[in-house]
Amino acid sequence: MSENALVYDSKNMPFRRLGPSGLRVPLFSLGGWLTIGETVIGDPVKEIIKVAFENGINMFDTAEGYAKGKSEEEMGRVIKELGLKRSDLIISTKLFWGTGSSPNDMGLSRKHIIEGTQDSLKRLQMDYVDIIFAHRPDPSVPIEETVRAFNYVIEKGWAFYWATSEWTARDIEEAYHVAEKLNLIPPIAEQCQHNMFHRERPEGEYAPIYAKYGVGTTVFSALAAGLLTGKYNGGNIPPDSRFDQHKDVFKSTIKSFNEDEGRKKFDKLDKLIEFADKELNCKVGHLALAWVAKMPNTSTVILGASRPEQVVDNLKALEVIPKLTPAVMESIDAILENAPTPASTYGRPSLDTTFKSFY
């Protein structure tokens, strides 16, 4: 590490355990999806990562599939050029889509997991990553093969932990069963979409997984790709915005702007904007980030940024979290009207109620 290297200071960043593991991760982290290596390359990447690091963010998330490996390359290059101390960082990457066209250059086979991990490390210019994610489930590969392969990657020291992304609760459960049966290492986290307009899977489907295994989430799209900032209100798409730059990726969302579903979201968003301003004295984007961060199973919220100023602005959400009292959360639920229905206890008291009765 050079004499001019940045020294990590957590500032006011809260840290949480990543699921049931002993790894501490910052409540807000920085990701490279659709930005680093794609719309943001060269010196701007360095500026974004430097500002993030200086503001307490020391976790950086990428994937082999982001910009066909260029996201990993840019992130690794910048971290090396900034001279950041590796042990100060938490680096995560993801495997599934690969960067080539061979039938075995994607998916979750043992071959791709092992070769893909080695390729990712080369692009990152690192000896190891802290967490390696199975970027999607692979129904064409036995989960036992996938669990064994990630266990091998960890035993080789190429990663410290493994996790899942957008897996079903059923697949996560099977991965745990396989790991327990064969005395292998299970996944510790799930990288899922979670925001005010997308709640059923992270809050409903995963509820038994949280309770049984303590799985944590590394949340992406907490702002619904910017929808929850209010900048797309009324179906307006500003030039150079994420929806403008990635029309194919968000085609169905853009189409919904002129449908009942989209109009209902904009109506709710108008109410959220008013509530954030009058009741919490904040912007709706800061409220949306704080709301996801407030969830008990959220380990870290992954921010996306095209400019350093966006990182700094998003971190204002930290000031909003203490304002989210149970009463405030209930008011937000009343506006959203989309809270998943809890599983029925068929008249029996929940375990929480039973335990509380002893105190």
Residue frames relative to the residue before (quaternion, step in Angstrom):
aa qw qx qy qz dx dy dz
M 1.0000 0.0000 0.0000 0.0000 0.00 0.00 0.00
S 0.4234 -0.7257 0.4853 0.2419 3.58 -0.80 1.02
E 0.6576 -0.5236 0.3721 0.3937 3.57 -1.29 0.39
N 0.7131 0.4466 -0.2461 0.4812 3.58 1.14 -0.66
A 0.3885 0.7413 -0.4724 0.2764 3.58 1.27 0.11
L 0.5256 -0.6318 0.4718 0.3193 3.54 -1.13 0.65
V 0.2691 -0.7401 0.5972 0.1522 3.56 -1.05 0.83
Y 0.4415 -0.7322 0.4488 0.2599 3.57 -0.71 1.02
D 0.0016 -0.7479 0.6630 -0.0316 3.51 -1.06 0.95
S 0.3825 -0.7656 0.4689 0.2184 3.59 -0.53 1.13
K 0.2747 -0.7716 0.5205 0.2412 3.60 1.28 -0.30
N 0.7498 -0.3423 0.2638 0.5010 3.61 -0.74 -1.02
M 0.3629 0.7654 -0.4693 0.2496 3.57 1.23 0.34
P 0.3283 -0.7266 0.5640 0.2148 3.61 -0.74 0.99
F 0.1964 -0.7622 0.6028 0.1308 3.58 -1.18 0.55
R 0.1033 -0.7785 0.6172 0.0483 3.53 -1.15 0.72
R 0.5510 -0.5699 0.4788 0.3773 3.55 -1.24 0.41
L 0.3930 -0.6861 0.5526 0.2636 3.55 -1.09 0.71
G 0.8113 -0.1678 0.0577 0.5571 3.54 -0.18 1.33
P 0.7935 -0.2853 0.2137 0.4933 3.60 -0.96 -0.85
S 0.5133 0.6724 -0.4083 0.3432 3.60 1.27 -0.07
G 0.5508 -0.5987 0.4641 0.3504 3.54 -1.32 0.04
L 0.4907 0.6783 -0.4215 0.3484 3.59 1.29 -0.04
R 0.2389 -0.7649 0.5856 0.1225 3.56 -0.84 1.04
V 0.0573 -0.8010 0.5960 0.0009 3.57 -0.80 1.01
P 0.5347 -0.6218 0.4518 0.3510 3.60 -1.10 0.61
L 0.5936 -0.5952 0.4029 0.3620 3.55 -1.06 0.71
F 0.7602 0.1748 -0.1281 0.6126 3.57 1.19 -0.57
S 0.0703 -0.7824 0.6188 0.0038 3.54 -0.93 0.98
L 0.4093 -0.7039 0.5243 0.2491 3.58 -1.30 0.09
G 0.1391 -0.8080 0.5701 0.0516 3.56 -0.90 0.97
G 0.4292 -0.7350 0.4802 0.2122 3.55 -1.27 0.42
W 0.3876 0.7536 -0.4720 0.2432 3.62 1.23 0.03
L 0.8651 0.0497 -0.1008 0.4888 3.57 -0.89 1.11
T 0.7066 0.4209 -0.2702 0.5006 3.62 1.20 0.00
I 0.7965 0.3035 -0.1784 0.4916 3.58 0.15 -1.27
G 0.8039 0.2035 -0.1957 0.5235 3.53 -0.70 1.16
E 0.7271 0.3690 -0.2269 0.5326 3.58 1.25 -0.19
T 0.8127 0.0929 -0.0471 0.5733 3.62 0.27 -1.20
V 0.7431 0.2870 -0.1806 0.5768 3.58 1.27 -0.32
I 0.1430 0.7834 -0.5894 0.1355 3.58 -0.59 1.15
G 0.7724 0.3741 -0.2545 0.4457 3.56 -1.27 0.35
D 0.8587 -0.1360 0.1006 0.4837 3.58 -1.14 -0.70
P 0.6089 0.5578 -0.3793 0.4175 3.66 0.95 -0.64
V 0.5944 0.5517 -0.3673 0.4554 3.61 1.10 -0.61
K 0.6535 0.5191 -0.3092 0.4559 3.55 0.95 -0.90
E 0.6481 0.5236 -0.3189 0.4519 3.57 0.98 -0.84
I 0.6621 0.5103 -0.3076 0.4545 3.59 0.94 -0.88
I 0.6942 0.4659 -0.2805 0.4715 3.59 0.82 -0.98
K 0.6302 0.5368 -0.3336 0.4511 3.59 1.00 -0.77
V 0.6756 0.4798 -0.2924 0.4773 3.59 0.88 -0.93
A 0.6224 0.5338 -0.3400 0.4606 3.58 1.00 -0.79
F 0.6713 0.5033 -0.2878 0.4618 3.57 0.87 -1.00
E 0.6783 0.4960 -0.2872 0.4598 3.58 0.96 -0.86
N 0.7185 0.4024 -0.2441 0.5121 3.58 1.24 -0.34
G 0.7206 -0.5007 0.2357 0.4177 3.56 1.14 0.62
I 0.5647 0.5771 -0.4017 0.4322 3.60 1.24 -0.01
N 0.0428 0.8131 -0.5777 0.0581 3.58 -0.59 1.13
M 0.6114 0.4922 -0.3717 0.4957 3.58 1.27 0.41
F 0.0414 -0.8014 0.5958 -0.0326 3.55 -0.81 1.09
D 0.1575 -0.8200 0.5500 0.0161 3.53 -0.75 1.17
T 0.0687 0.7861 -0.6097 0.0742 3.57 -0.93 0.93
A 0.2062 -0.7703 0.5865 0.1420 3.61 -1.25 -0.31
E 0.5940 -0.5655 0.4295 0.3781 3.54 -1.19 0.52
G 0.6947 0.4965 -0.2672 0.4467 3.56 1.11 -0.68
Y 0.5439 0.6045 -0.4140 0.4091 3.61 1.20 -0.17
A 0.8348 -0.1102 0.0177 0.5391 3.56 -0.57 1.23
K 0.5755 -0.6356 0.3538 0.3737 3.56 1.10 0.86
G 0.7860 -0.3385 0.1488 0.4955 3.55 0.86 1.01
K 0.5565 0.6373 -0.3957 0.3572 3.61 1.17 -0.38
S 0.5675 0.5792 -0.3888 0.4374 3.59 1.16 -0.50
E 0.6509 0.4942 -0.3101 0.4857 3.59 0.94 -0.86
E 0.6511 0.5290 -0.3216 0.4391 3.59 0.91 -0.88
E 0.6853 0.4818 -0.2852 0.4658 3.58 0.87 -0.97
M 0.6655 0.5031 -0.3072 0.4579 3.56 0.91 -0.90
G 0.6705 0.4983 -0.3004 0.4602 3.58 0.90 -0.89
R 0.6381 0.5347 -0.3214 0.4513 3.57 0.99 -0.86
V 0.6921 0.4890 -0.2823 0.4496 3.57 0.84 -1.00
I 0.6418 0.5191 -0.3311 0.4572 3.59 0.93 -0.84
K 0.6518 0.5027 -0.3048 0.4791 3.57 1.04 -0.78
E 0.6811 0.4910 -0.2922 0.4579 3.59 0.89 -0.91
L 0.6694 0.4759 -0.3008 0.4847 3.59 1.06 -0.66
G 0.3755 -0.7600 0.4594 0.2652 3.57 1.26 -0.28
L 0.2596 0.7902 -0.5197 0.1951 3.58 1.11 0.62
K 0.4865 -0.6660 0.4876 0.2864 3.54 -0.98 0.89
R 0.4838 -0.7149 0.4170 0.2845 3.57 -0.60 1.16
S 0.6852 0.4943 -0.3056 0.4391 3.60 0.90 -0.81
D 0.5910 0.5525 -0.3695 0.4571 3.60 1.26 -0.18
L 0.7101 0.4861 -0.2310 0.4540 3.57 1.23 -0.47
I 0.1882 -0.7026 0.6664 0.1637 3.50 -1.35 0.42
I 0.0474 -0.8106 0.5830 -0.0281 3.56 -0.49 1.23
S 0.0089 -0.7881 0.6154 -0.0012 3.55 -0.89 0.94
T 0.0150 -0.7679 0.6400 0.0216 3.52 -1.17 0.70
K 0.3184 -0.7672 0.5389 0.1398 3.55 -1.27 0.30
L 0.2148 -0.7790 0.5817 0.0933 3.54 -1.14 0.78
F 0.3905 0.6847 -0.5839 0.1942 3.51 -1.17 0.74
W 0.8083 0.3496 -0.1798 0.4382 3.58 0.48 -1.21
G 0.3397 -0.7695 0.4883 0.2325 3.59 1.16 -0.36
T 0.4082 -0.7035 0.5224 0.2562 3.55 -1.33 -0.10
G 0.7033 0.4375 -0.2558 0.4985 3.59 1.28 -0.09
S 0.5557 -0.6328 0.4434 0.3069 3.56 -1.29 -0.23
S 0.4394 0.6948 -0.4622 0.3324 3.60 1.26 0.05
P 0.5932 -0.5908 0.4063 0.3660 3.62 -1.06 0.68
N 0.7278 0.4088 -0.2353 0.4977 3.58 1.13 -0.60
D 0.5631 0.6157 -0.3778 0.4014 3.58 1.30 0.05
M 0.7244 0.2876 -0.2540 0.5728 3.56 1.08 0.74
G 0.6594 0.5245 -0.3697 0.3917 3.54 -1.29 0.15
L 0.5305 -0.6436 0.4718 0.2859 3.54 -1.35 -0.20
S 0.2549 0.7433 -0.5669 0.2473 3.56 0.97 0.84
R 0.6504 -0.4888 0.3931 0.4284 3.57 -1.26 0.30
K 0.6323 0.5532 -0.3307 0.4299 3.57 0.96 -0.87
H 0.7365 0.4135 -0.2647 0.4654 3.60 0.71 -0.99
I 0.6156 0.5453 -0.3663 0.4354 3.61 0.98 -0.69
I 0.7005 0.4535 -0.2794 0.4749 3.60 0.86 -0.89
E 0.7099 0.4346 -0.2706 0.4837 3.60 0.79 -0.95
G 0.6409 0.5314 -0.3244 0.4491 3.58 1.03 -0.77
T 0.6201 0.5327 -0.3373 0.4669 3.58 1.05 -0.75
Q 0.6666 0.5008 -0.3039 0.4609 3.57 0.88 -0.93
D 0.6551 0.5076 -0.3106 0.4654 3.60 0.97 -0.81
S 0.6416 0.5225 -0.3249 0.4581 3.59 0.98 -0.82
L 0.6528 0.5166 -0.3150 0.4558 3.58 0.94 -0.86
K 0.6258 0.5263 -0.3378 0.4660 3.58 1.05 -0.72
R 0.6760 0.4853 -0.3008 0.4659 3.59 0.90 -0.89
L 0.6903 0.4663 -0.2689 0.4835 3.58 1.05 -0.75
Q 0.2830 -0.7670 0.5074 0.2722 3.58 1.28 -0.44
M 0.5309 0.6018 -0.4080 0.4354 3.55 0.97 0.96
D 0.5041 -0.6481 0.4846 0.3017 3.54 -1.24 0.48
Y 0.8043 0.0201 0.0257 0.5934 3.56 1.16 -0.56
V 0.2466 -0.6891 0.6421 0.2283 3.54 -1.37 0.19
D 0.5491 -0.6226 0.4404 0.3421 3.55 -1.16 0.45
I 0.7949 0.0404 -0.0022 0.6054 3.57 1.01 -0.86
I 0.0852 -0.7680 0.6314 0.0649 3.55 -1.00 0.81
F 0.2312 -0.8102 0.5332 0.0763 3.54 -0.71 1.16
A 0.3616 -0.6254 0.6364 0.2705 3.51 -1.29 0.55
H 0.3559 -0.8218 0.4020 0.1907 3.54 -0.05 1.39
R 0.7654 -0.0184 -0.0045 0.6432 3.57 1.23 -0.47
P 0.5436 -0.5669 0.4628 0.4110 3.62 -1.16 0.23
D 0.2132 -0.7649 0.5935 0.1312 3.58 -1.17 0.57
P 0.2328 -0.8215 0.5045 0.1280 3.61 -0.06 1.26
S 0.6264 0.5482 -0.3419 0.4361 3.61 1.24 -0.26
V 0.7093 0.3868 -0.2396 0.5384 3.60 1.30 -0.10
P 0.4962 -0.6432 0.4809 0.3300 3.64 -0.88 0.83
I 0.5114 -0.6552 0.4524 0.3233 3.59 -0.88 0.88
E 0.5760 0.5778 -0.3884 0.4284 3.60 1.10 -0.57
E 0.6453 0.5129 -0.3297 0.4602 3.61 0.94 -0.80
T 0.6512 0.5206 -0.3056 0.4600 3.58 1.00 -0.86
V 0.6631 0.4972 -0.3038 0.4699 3.59 0.90 -0.92
R 0.6499 0.5135 -0.3187 0.4608 3.60 0.92 -0.86
A 0.6679 0.5128 -0.3089 0.4421 3.59 0.94 -0.87
F 0.6727 0.4703 -0.3074 0.4814 3.60 0.91 -0.82
N 0.5925 0.5518 -0.3612 0.4626 3.58 1.09 -0.63
Y 0.6404 0.5255 -0.3075 0.4682 3.59 1.02 -0.85
V 0.6377 0.5348 -0.3195 0.4531 3.57 0.97 -0.90
I 0.6668 0.4869 -0.2949 0.4811 3.57 0.99 -0.84
E 0.6576 0.5119 -0.3159 0.4536 3.60 0.93 -0.84
K 0.6572 0.4977 -0.3040 0.4775 3.60 1.14 -0.60
G 0.4930 -0.6833 0.4155 0.3427 3.59 1.26 -0.20
W 0.4588 0.6905 -0.4465 0.3368 3.60 1.24 0.27
A 0.7658 0.0569 -0.0499 0.6387 3.58 1.29 -0.34
F 0.4216 -0.7045 0.5081 0.2603 3.57 -1.15 0.56
Y 0.7917 0.0679 -0.0029 0.6072 3.57 1.13 -0.73
W 0.1715 -0.7530 0.6111 0.1737 3.55 -1.29 0.24
A 0.0965 -0.7982 0.5946 0.0003 3.52 -1.21 0.59
T 0.4397 -0.6861 0.5178 0.2605 3.57 -1.31 0.09
S 0.1252 -0.7762 0.6091 0.1039 3.56 -1.30 0.25
E 0.8460 -0.0279 -0.0510 0.5300 3.53 -0.71 1.20
W 0.3261 0.7047 -0.5430 0.3198 3.57 1.01 0.86
T 0.4991 -0.6020 0.5123 0.3551 3.56 -1.23 0.38
A 0.6244 -0.5265 0.4119 0.4040 3.56 -1.23 0.40
R 0.6189 0.5560 -0.3402 0.4383 3.57 1.05 -0.74
D 0.6759 0.4831 -0.2970 0.4708 3.61 0.93 -0.86
I 0.6240 0.5243 -0.3372 0.4712 3.58 1.03 -0.75
E 0.6313 0.5338 -0.3197 0.4630 3.56 1.00 -0.88
E 0.6647 0.4990 -0.3110 0.4609 3.59 0.92 -0.87
A 0.6202 0.5419 -0.3435 0.4513 3.58 1.02 -0.77
Y 0.6495 0.5044 -0.3086 0.4780 3.57 1.04 -0.76
H 0.6399 0.5241 -0.3256 0.4580 3.57 0.98 -0.81
V 0.6508 0.5112 -0.3083 0.4692 3.57 0.96 -0.90
A 0.6675 0.5120 -0.3032 0.4476 3.56 0.88 -0.95
E 0.6688 0.4942 -0.3028 0.4656 3.57 0.95 -0.86
K 0.6619 0.5270 -0.3019 0.4393 3.56 0.92 -0.92
L 0.7877 0.3223 -0.1453 0.5046 3.58 0.94 -0.93
N 0.4286 -0.7161 0.4461 0.3232 3.58 1.32 0.13
L 0.4007 0.6915 -0.4842 0.3561 3.55 0.92 1.02
I 0.5999 -0.5751 0.4226 0.3616 3.57 -1.31 0.18
P 0.2862 -0.7723 0.5408 0.1708 3.63 -0.72 1.00
P 0.6107 -0.5222 0.4164 0.4254 3.61 -1.25 0.15
I 0.3206 -0.7733 0.5192 0.1725 3.58 -1.12 0.62
A 0.8084 0.1527 -0.0510 0.5663 3.58 1.20 -0.39
E 0.2330 -0.7313 0.6216 0.1567 3.52 -1.36 0.28
Q 0.2177 -0.7570 0.6019 0.1317 3.56 -0.80 1.04
C 0.0991 0.8269 -0.5342 0.1452 3.53 -0.28 1.32
Q 0.5200 -0.5767 0.5160 0.3615 3.50 -1.31 0.32
H 0.1328 0.7776 -0.6034 0.1161 3.55 -0.85 0.97
N 0.2798 0.7302 -0.5910 0.1982 3.54 -0.71 1.08
M 0.7565 -0.4138 0.2587 0.4354 3.56 -1.29 0.12
F 0.7332 0.3909 -0.2275 0.5078 3.59 1.16 -0.52
H 0.7322 0.3129 -0.1990 0.5713 3.60 1.28 -0.07
R 0.1583 0.8516 -0.4681 0.1749 3.56 0.09 1.32
E 0.5627 0.6655 -0.3942 0.2917 3.59 1.03 -0.70
R 0.7141 0.4342 -0.2787 0.4732 3.61 0.75 -0.96
P 0.7442 0.4244 -0.2805 0.4328 3.66 0.56 -1.00
E 0.7653 0.3588 -0.2058 0.4932 3.61 1.03 -0.65
G 0.7456 0.3867 -0.2111 0.5000 3.57 1.15 -0.59
E 0.7444 0.4179 -0.2349 0.4648 3.57 0.48 -1.21
Y 0.7370 0.4341 -0.2371 0.4606 3.59 0.93 -0.88
A 0.4105 0.7496 -0.4585 0.2437 3.62 1.20 -0.25
P 0.6869 0.4610 -0.3139 0.4659 3.68 0.82 -0.81
I 0.6205 0.5425 -0.3391 0.4536 3.62 1.12 -0.64
Y 0.6199 0.5252 -0.3357 0.4767 3.57 1.04 -0.77
A 0.7063 0.4871 -0.2679 0.4383 3.55 0.81 -1.07
K 0.7349 0.4516 -0.2380 0.4465 3.58 0.92 -0.91
Y 0.8329 0.2190 -0.0720 0.5032 3.59 0.88 -0.97
G 0.4358 -0.7223 0.4470 0.2976 3.58 1.23 -0.18
V 0.2434 0.7964 -0.5177 0.1963 3.58 1.23 0.45
G 0.2266 -0.7599 0.5937 0.1368 3.57 -1.04 0.81
T 0.3503 -0.7342 0.5352 0.2275 3.57 -1.23 0.31
T 0.1880 -0.7022 0.6711 0.1453 3.51 -1.24 0.67
V 0.2162 -0.8639 0.4476 0.0808 3.50 0.13 1.38
F 0.0782 -0.7610 0.6396 0.0755 3.55 -1.06 0.81
S 0.8103 0.2487 -0.2153 0.4850 3.56 -1.29 0.48
A 0.1589 0.8132 -0.5392 0.1505 3.57 0.93 0.87
L 0.7106 0.3937 -0.2466 0.5284 3.58 1.23 -0.43
A 0.4346 -0.7010 0.4492 0.3433 3.58 1.31 0.25
A 0.6682 -0.5266 0.2701 0.4507 3.54 0.92 1.08
G 0.7508 -0.3849 0.1993 0.4984 3.58 1.12 0.65
L 0.4628 0.6947 -0.4424 0.3278 3.58 1.24 -0.26
L 0.7243 0.4529 -0.2404 0.4610 3.57 1.00 -0.87
T 0.5189 0.5782 -0.4505 0.4399 3.59 1.19 0.40
G 0.4970 -0.6727 0.4133 0.3599 3.56 1.24 -0.38
K 0.5241 0.6793 -0.4076 0.3125 3.60 1.22 -0.19
Y 0.6958 0.4325 -0.2799 0.5005 3.59 1.25 -0.28
N 0.2856 0.8023 -0.4919 0.1812 3.58 1.26 0.19
G 0.8124 0.2258 -0.1927 0.5019 3.53 -0.96 0.92
G 0.6041 -0.5829 0.3531 0.4130 3.56 1.27 0.16
N 0.4402 0.6923 -0.4582 0.3420 3.57 1.27 0.18
I 0.1206 -0.7869 0.6024 0.0576 3.60 -0.92 0.90
P 0.2779 -0.7951 0.5136 0.1637 3.62 -0.18 1.23
P 0.5808 -0.5773 0.4390 0.3697 3.62 -1.11 0.60
D 0.8365 0.1868 -0.1704 0.4862 3.56 -1.10 0.80
S 0.4438 0.6534 -0.4849 0.3755 3.60 1.22 0.32
R 0.6959 -0.4734 0.3286 0.4284 3.59 -1.26 0.25
F 0.6659 0.4902 -0.3088 0.4700 3.58 0.95 -0.80
D 0.6410 0.5242 -0.3210 0.4597 3.57 1.09 -0.70
Q 0.7188 0.4535 -0.2427 0.4677 3.59 0.97 -0.90
H 0.7896 0.2309 -0.1112 0.5575 3.59 1.18 -0.51
K 0.0009 -0.8523 0.5221 -0.0309 3.55 0.78 1.08
D 0.6455 0.5273 -0.3297 0.4434 3.61 1.01 -0.73
V 0.6516 0.5281 -0.3106 0.4474 3.57 0.95 -0.90
F 0.7988 0.2745 -0.1193 0.5219 3.57 0.93 -0.93
K 0.1832 0.8379 -0.4957 0.1366 3.55 1.20 0.56
S 0.7017 0.4652 -0.2831 0.4594 3.59 0.80 -0.98
T 0.6334 0.5277 -0.3334 0.4574 3.59 1.05 -0.73
I 0.6575 0.5054 -0.3050 0.4682 3.57 0.93 -0.92
K 0.6329 0.5363 -0.3237 0.4551 3.57 1.01 -0.82
S 0.6599 0.5359 -0.3075 0.4275 3.58 1.02 -0.83
F 0.4863 0.6799 -0.4335 0.3365 3.61 1.21 -0.35
N 0.7567 0.3594 -0.1875 0.5129 3.58 1.07 -0.74
E 0.6057 0.5233 -0.3552 0.4829 3.55 1.28 0.37
D 0.7210 -0.4479 0.2989 0.4361 3.57 -1.27 0.27
E 0.6348 0.5514 -0.3330 0.4267 3.59 0.95 -0.89
G 0.6908 0.4786 -0.2777 0.4653 3.56 0.89 -0.94
R 0.6568 0.5151 -0.3165 0.4506 3.56 0.93 -0.87
K 0.6291 0.5254 -0.3354 0.4645 3.61 1.06 -0.71
K 0.6327 0.5266 -0.3286 0.4631 3.59 1.03 -0.79
F 0.6660 0.4970 -0.3090 0.4626 3.58 0.94 -0.86
D 0.6110 0.5377 -0.3490 0.4645 3.60 1.08 -0.66
K 0.6708 0.4808 -0.2930 0.4827 3.57 0.94 -0.90
L 0.6321 0.5445 -0.3270 0.4439 3.55 1.04 -0.80
D 0.6117 0.5402 -0.3467 0.4624 3.59 1.03 -0.74
K 0.6677 0.4911 -0.2984 0.4733 3.58 0.98 -0.83
L 0.6437 0.5204 -0.3181 0.4623 3.57 1.04 -0.78
I 0.6218 0.5409 -0.3352 0.4566 3.58 1.03 -0.80
E 0.6688 0.4898 -0.2910 0.4776 3.57 0.95 -0.92
F 0.6571 0.5137 -0.3113 0.4554 3.59 0.94 -0.89
A 0.6520 0.5192 -0.3158 0.4535 3.59 0.91 -0.92
D 0.6892 0.4930 -0.2769 0.4531 3.56 0.93 -0.92
K 0.7698 0.3986 -0.2088 0.4527 3.58 0.70 -1.08
E 0.7714 0.3820 -0.1974 0.4691 3.59 0.91 -0.89
L 0.8111 0.2565 -0.1075 0.5145 3.59 1.04 -0.74
N 0.3318 -0.7771 0.4757 0.2443 3.57 1.31 -0.10
C 0.5893 0.5375 -0.3829 0.4660 3.57 0.87 1.00
K 0.5690 -0.5593 0.4647 0.3842 3.55 -1.31 0.10
V 0.6146 -0.5781 0.3855 0.3735 3.55 -1.15 0.58
G 0.6065 0.5623 -0.3558 0.4351 3.61 1.07 -0.62
H 0.6519 0.4978 -0.3095 0.4810 3.56 1.02 -0.81
L 0.6256 0.5283 -0.3287 0.4707 3.57 1.07 -0.75
A 0.6582 0.5252 -0.3134 0.4390 3.59 0.90 -0.91
L 0.6648 0.4863 -0.3001 0.4812 3.59 0.98 -0.84
A 0.6611 0.5063 -0.3071 0.4608 3.58 0.92 -0.90
W 0.6201 0.5620 -0.3341 0.4337 3.58 1.03 -0.81
V 0.6739 0.4640 -0.2945 0.4939 3.62 0.91 -0.87
A 0.6515 0.5247 -0.3133 0.4495 3.58 0.96 -0.86
K 0.6264 0.5640 -0.3202 0.4323 3.57 1.15 -0.65
M 0.5466 0.6373 -0.4014 0.3660 3.59 1.14 -0.55
P 0.5383 -0.6904 0.3789 0.3000 3.61 -0.78 1.00
N 0.7399 0.4048 -0.2417 0.4798 3.61 1.06 -0.54
T 0.4686 0.6460 -0.4566 0.3932 3.58 1.28 0.16
S 0.2133 -0.7699 0.5890 0.1217 3.57 -0.76 1.05
T 0.7813 -0.1190 0.0895 0.6061 3.57 0.97 -0.87
V 0.2883 -0.7222 0.6049 0.1712 3.54 -1.21 0.66
I 0.2843 -0.7840 0.5327 0.1442 3.57 -0.60 1.17
L 0.2209 -0.7784 0.5786 0.1022 3.55 -0.69 1.13
G 0.2066 -0.7291 0.6329 0.1588 3.53 -1.22 0.55
A 0.0349 0.8204 -0.5689 0.0466 3.58 -0.96 0.75
S 0.2546 -0.7513 0.5918 0.1433 3.54 -1.09 0.81
R 0.7711 0.1798 -0.1002 0.6025 3.55 1.31 -0.32
P 0.6153 -0.5651 0.3927 0.3846 3.61 -1.10 0.59
E 0.6226 0.5730 -0.3443 0.4069 3.58 1.01 -0.80
Q 0.6126 0.5583 -0.3518 0.4351 3.58 1.10 -0.62
V 0.6125 0.5456 -0.3474 0.4544 3.58 1.04 -0.74
V 0.6803 0.4948 -0.2841 0.4601 3.56 0.83 -1.05
D 0.6646 0.5069 -0.3067 0.4553 3.57 0.93 -0.89
N 0.6594 0.5207 -0.3184 0.4390 3.61 0.90 -0.88
L 0.6542 0.5355 -0.3192 0.4281 3.57 1.04 -0.70
K 0.4720 0.6433 -0.4554 0.3949 3.59 1.25 0.01
A 0.4887 0.6609 -0.4217 0.3828 3.57 1.29 -0.25
L 0.5569 0.6172 -0.3863 0.3995 3.59 1.15 -0.56
E 0.6548 0.5167 -0.3064 0.4586 3.59 1.11 -0.68
V 0.6631 0.5252 -0.2942 0.4448 3.57 1.21 -0.53
I 0.5508 0.6621 -0.3890 0.3271 3.59 1.06 -0.74
P 0.6858 0.4777 -0.3224 0.4445 3.68 0.80 -0.83
K 0.6312 0.5494 -0.3324 0.4350 3.59 1.19 -0.42
L 0.6082 0.5854 -0.3477 0.4082 3.57 1.25 -0.35
T 0.0435 -0.8153 0.5752 -0.0508 3.53 0.32 1.32
P 0.6832 -0.4549 0.3443 0.4558 3.62 -1.20 0.20
A 0.6466 0.5234 -0.3233 0.4510 3.58 1.00 -0.79
V 0.6468 0.5085 -0.3124 0.4750 3.58 1.00 -0.82
M 0.6504 0.5141 -0.3157 0.4616 3.59 0.96 -0.86
E 0.6321 0.5202 -0.3272 0.4720 3.58 1.06 -0.71
S 0.6374 0.5231 -0.3233 0.4643 3.58 1.02 -0.78
I 0.6376 0.5155 -0.3194 0.4751 3.57 1.04 -0.78
D 0.6373 0.5248 -0.3209 0.4641 3.59 0.97 -0.85
A 0.6375 0.5354 -0.3228 0.4502 3.57 1.05 -0.79
I 0.6462 0.4958 -0.3104 0.4902 3.58 1.12 -0.66
L 0.7208 0.4703 -0.2537 0.4416 3.57 0.85 -0.99
E 0.0862 -0.8442 0.5177 0.1088 3.57 1.04 -0.85
N 0.6282 0.5440 -0.3433 0.4376 3.59 0.99 0.76
A 0.3028 0.7607 -0.5213 0.2409 3.60 1.17 0.46
P 0.4891 -0.6632 0.4711 0.3147 3.62 -0.83 0.92
T 0.4762 -0.6662 0.4961 0.2886 3.56 -1.08 0.73
P 0.4316 -0.7040 0.4908 0.2779 3.63 -0.69 0.99
A 0.5793 -0.5742 0.4392 0.3766 3.58 -1.14 0.58
S 0.5080 -0.6711 0.4536 0.2929 3.55 -0.99 0.85
T 0.2801 -0.7359 0.5898 0.1791 3.58 -1.13 0.72
Y 0.3661 -0.7705 0.4517 0.2613 3.58 1.37 0.08
G 0.7865 -0.3662 0.1630 0.4698 3.51 0.87 1.03
R 0.6156 0.5318 -0.3659 0.4520 3.58 1.19 -0.29
P 0.5291 -0.6139 0.4620 0.3602 3.61 -1.07 0.61
S 0.5167 -0.6239 0.4787 0.3386 3.57 -1.11 0.67
L 0.6584 -0.5032 0.3745 0.4160 3.56 -1.25 0.34
D 0.6160 0.5501 -0.3560 0.4371 3.58 1.00 -0.79
T 0.6605 0.5052 -0.3039 0.4649 3.57 0.93 -0.92
T 0.6448 0.5316 -0.3157 0.4495 3.56 0.97 -0.88
F 0.6767 0.4952 -0.2920 0.4600 3.57 0.88 -0.97
K 0.6517 0.5263 -0.3260 0.4382 3.57 0.93 -0.87
S 0.6168 0.5812 -0.3545 0.3952 3.60 1.07 -0.63
F 0.6338 0.5385 -0.3345 0.4432 3.58 1.22 -0.32
Y 0.6988 0.4691 -0.2716 0.4667 3.61 1.19 -0.24
